[in-house]
Amino acid sequence: MSHQVIDSSLKGILKVTLPMVLSAMSANLMYLIDRLMLAGYSVNSMTAAVIAGHFVSTFSFLFIGLADSAEVFVGQYNGSKQYEKLAAPTWQMIYMSMFACLPCFLIAYFSDYLNMYPSYYAKEGIEYQKILMYFAMLPSIRVALAAFFIGQGKTRIIAISIVVGMLSNTFLAYFLIYEVNLGCLGAAIATVIAEFIQIAILAFVFFKRSNRTNYRTFQNRSFNGSLFKGCLRIGFPISLGNFIMIFAWYIMHVAVSRTSKDEATVFGICSSLYVFFIFVAEGVNKGSATISANMIGCRDLQSIEKTRKLFVKISLCFGLIIAIPLVLYPEWIIKLLNMASGDISKLYSEIKMCLILLALDVTIETLLYSIWGILIAGGDSKYATTVNQVCFWIIVSGPIVVLYCMESYVSVRHLYALVAGWLAINQVILYRRYKSLKWYNKLV
């Protein structure tokens, strides 16, 4: 049998992490392209899609957080050479995703009654929300299948599936938005089809004869109560954290959009870019968790520390690369968004300042996610998520909500400055947790 060997050298780290970074970039680029196309179609359509996207993500990431836990078990099984068990965690999280269908369908059906949109965004926002909510369980099925490959460090197929999905989404979105003139509705349909395509690619490889033979990808389809509970125990804190965090962003976006239409436009632009550039943090997090889980499986703590130090250097390098377009060439980004018309020219200075803050936020978040991945690999999700949520609500969301309730002006610039403070404090606390070794648990 041919198994992926994962080590803590720079080459080994990059071999696992770079495909994950590129995969995350492609996935985020898919959403950014949708926003770019909608911006060209209508600024209102773009902003409506951003607000609705936050609402849908609140629920889809609830299930993604659970499905992600399969990576920890696959990684530790792989590190401890229990190859015949690699497929079992994936199946448990596929079943979880199926259970998620009912609440997603109910929320989609009653979307007309869950309307928090300003009147000028309501129609398109609800249309976009409905379609994506009917299929909100698809991303978690994709993540569950991907966990089987990521936990082994076999990340190339993930990159291939996401790139194919991104290209499919781009062509479909252009056709449905512009040619069929469906606007937000067309962007939502294109996204759903792209998710189906990615799932089909991963499932095809998952069920290949070699994987069925070597890793029992079909034979391990039985429901395993203890493993299912184990995945939920690791994934639930992450899932709940995702739910609360994204819902908080949704509330803040509503608050900003009700402050003024100009601030809503700035937030729509910046949050779209943030969703795209955060691919670095997501990729680093996946790489860190995968390598650490394998090292925990073979009880190699020294390699984990070596990995952490290398990830710090990698994160800072990525941060400098991201700063180039955001800080040095903001005009190019504004033109790329196809919104360089006179109606938003007064917002250029605000957008430029927000982009500088975005570069800082993404760099700090990437450093944070490298440590987060190590803690998650050891099953320490509850502590990491609790710290993250408490810091976020005290430093970011709480002040914004208070300002909104007091009917004070809510600035996007101030919001992203608060985000930098939250990430920096979170980084310090989680680093102290890492040094304590309380996260170092072998789960399999």
PyMOL commands that set and color helices and strands:
alter all, ss='L'
color gray80, all
select helices_A, chain A and resi 10-41+43-79+83-85+88-99+101-109+111-113+122-134+138-150+156-179+184-206+209-215+219-221+225-259+261-277+279-297+301-328+330-336+342-377+381-405+412-436
alter helices_A, ss='H'
color red, helices_A
deselect
rebuild
show_as cartoon
